[in-house]
C-alpha cells in the first residue's frame, strides 16, 4: 500500500553519480535506469529521429524530463536550443537541475507535473524505479512490463523475479500540476519546435492541456504511449485532428507490451498511422 505524504515529506533517495558511455557524469537515483534512459535517448528510436529535425535556436519542451538525459541528448543534437524541462518528483528534480546546470547550462528546469488542468494531484513515486512513477502508476502492469523487457534481454525467470522484487514499491506524494499551455505562457515560449512527452499513462492529459490556439505553435511531438484502453488510437486521432502526420514504432525489446513511441510531425495527412519497427517509415506510406 502506498503511503500518503506531501512532496516535501517524501523520503530522500540516495543520489549517485554515474558515467555515461561518452564519459560525462550525471546525477541519478538509479544508475541502471539512467543508463537505460540514455540508451533510449541516443538510440535508433523516434527520439533520435525527432532530434535530427531540430534547428539552431529551436525551443524544446521536455515533459516528464526525469533526470534530464533526453534534454541532454537533444542539446547534443543542437547546441543552441532553448530547453524547458519539467519533472515533479523532488528527488529526481534535484538530479535534473544539477545535470542541466552541468551539461546544458541554458536550460530551464521546472518542478511540476503536466496534465490536462492546473492544480495539485496525487502521484505514485517508485524510489527504486523513478522512471516508471506517475499520476496513473499501476504496480501490476509496471511489474508485467518490466518482466517482459527483462525476458527479452535474456534473463531467466529466477533473475527476473529477483530484479522485480520491490522494484515498484510506491509511495504517494502530492505534486503541482500545470499544462503545456501554462508552461508556454509562464516561460514566454512563442513557439515549441518539439514537445517531448514521457509521463507513464498521462500522455492524453498532457495533450489535452494544450489550448487550441497553441497547437499551431507546436512543430512536432514525440511521445511514449501506454496503449491501454485504446489510448494509442485516441492520442493519434487527437494529433491528426490538430494537423500532424504520425510515425508509430515499438522497440523490439518491448514486443508483447503496450508500449509504443509516437512521432507527430507537420506534413500532409497520410491516413491512419502504421505501427512499425522502422523509425523512418512514415505513417500510411
Helices and strands as residue ranges (DSSP letters): G 7-9, E 16-19, E 25-28, H 31-42, H 46-52, E 59-63, H 69-77, E 82-86, H 90-103, E 108-110, E 113-114, E 119-126, G 130-132, H 139-152, H 157-164, E 170-178, H 180-186, E 194-197, H 203-208, H 212-215, E 220-226, H 231-241, E 244-249, G 252-254, E 259-266, E 275-276
